[in-house]
């Protein structure tokens, strides 16, 4: 069983952070954590200042378009897929209240798999104005997502490769470990496995 993960960027769900001194690669249209590959960064730790006033942070935050995840989630990922993904320490500053006590990491998913079976899933196609390239987008209302079991065998966290590259998927084992560890619930859509 697999799950399509819906990251929330809504202000009611997610504190707003300003990343201090982001590397130049973060100013491009697609920052390096969007491509599903390991990145080499000169400085390996980050600092972000909260622009809102949240009392408690969830295990999954968005900072400068990247996932910032708790140490508990990092532990789950490393237990399921050791040395596959990248975690960069980030210091979160709560405005005037000082540094957040909890440990967080910017999370780079370093595994990309074209797992969605297009002809069995609800997909909408978008033609890019620059050319005739058609990009598929999953229709998430009344979603039907089917993934190819043979392509994801042994994978626990991945994003799409040539198609659905903005979409993130978790294995059942990842999802169950999040629930068992009582981490913040994520909005997910169950993806059916076939083939």
N, C-alpha and C positions, 0 to 999 in steps of 0.2 A: 504494500500500500504506500502511496506517495501523497504528498500534500503540496499544493501551490500556496506560497506564503504571500499574504497581502500586507506589505509594510504600510503603516499609517503615517502620513506626514501632516495630518490634521493637527492644528494647534491645541485642541482639547485633549489629544492623546499624547502629544510629544512636546517637551520643552523646546524652546528655540535657543540655539547655541551659535556663537560666533567663534569660528576657528581662528586662533591667533597665528599669524605668520604662516599661512598655508604654503606648501611647496608650489613652485611654478606649475608642476604637472596637474595640480588641482584647479587651475584656472582655465584649462581647455574645456571644450564642449562636453567631452566624456572624460571624467576623471579616471585615474588608473584602477580604482576599485570596481569599475563597471565592466571590465572586460573579461573577468574570470581567469586571470592569469597572475602568477606571482609578480610583484613589482620590487624594484630596487629603489629605495629612498635614502637620501643622504642623512636626514635626521629621522631617527626611529621612534621618537616619542612626540606627542602632540599635547596641546593645551587649548581648551575651549571654554568660553565664558557664557553662562546662561543669560539669556535676554528676557526671560520670563520668570515667574515665581512658582515653581512646582515644589510641593512639600516632599514628595517622594518620587524617585526615578524608577522606571520600569527596567527590565533586563534588556530591553531592545530600544535604543534611541536612534535618532537620525541627527548626525552632525555633518554639516557641509555636504549633504547628499550621500554620506556614507553611513553604514550601520555602526553604531557604538554598542558594544555588548558587554554584559556583566562577566565577572570572573567565573560565575557558576555556569554560564552558557559556554564559555571558552573551555571549561573542564569537560563538558559533555562532548563538544566537538572533538577535542583532542583524544578523548577515550574511544570515539567511534572512527575517526579518521586522523590518526596521528601524523603530523608533519605534512599535511595536505594543504591546509589553509594558512593565511597569515593573520597575525594579531599584533597591532601596534599600540603600545600603552598610550592612553590619553588621560590627562588630568582635567577633570571637570570642575569648574569654579562656579559656585552658587552666588553670583553677584557679590554683594557686600558680606555675605555669610561665610565666605572663604571656600576652601577646597572641599570637595565632596569626599566623604570617608570611604565610599565604596570604590572598588577598582573596576575600571572600564577599559575596553580595547576597541580601536577601530578594526573592523573585521573585513578582510578581503577574501571573498570566496574564490578559490583557485581551481575550480573544477567546472568545466562547461561541457554540457551534453545536450545534443538535440534530441530530447526525449519525447516531445509531444508528437502524437500521431495526428497530423493535421486533418486527415479525412474523417476521423472519428470524433474530433473535438469541435466545440463552437469557436470558430475563428473568424475574425474580420480582417480584411486585407486593406492596407493603406498604400497608395502610390505616392512616392516621394516626388515633390515638385521638381527636384534637380534632374530627374531622369525617369526611367521606366521601372526602377527597382520597386518591387512590391514587398512590403514588410507585413508579416502577419501579427495580429494582436489578439490575445485571448479575450473573449467576451466573458466578463466576470459576473454579470447579472445572469441568473439562470445558467450558470456555467456547467459545461460538460467538458472535462479535461481528461484525455486519455494519454497515458505515457507508455512507451515501449519498455516492457519489463526486461528484455534482453540488453537494452542499452544502459539501464540504471542498476543492474545487478552489482551489489557491493558498494554502491555510492550512497552517501547519506545527506550531503548538501551539495547542490549544484545550481548553476544558472544555465539558461539556454546558450547555445553556441551561435550558429549562423542565423537561427530563428529564435525568437522569444528571449533575446539576450538580456533584457531587463527583468525577466521573470526569474524568481527564486523558488526552488523546490527543496523539501525535506523528505527524508525517508520516514517510514513509520517508526523506526527505532529512534530517530532524532525527536520526532514529535512526542513519542511516549516518554522519553527521558526528560523532556521539558516539563511534561505533566507530572511525572513522578517527583521531579526536583522542585515542584511548585513554583516554577518560574512564571513570569508574566505570560498570560495567554496571548497568543497571536491569532489574528484572523487568518483562517486558512480555508482552502477549498480542497475537498478530497479529490484526488486524481485517480481515476481507475487505471489499473495496469492490465495490459494485454500483450499478446504475441509471445 
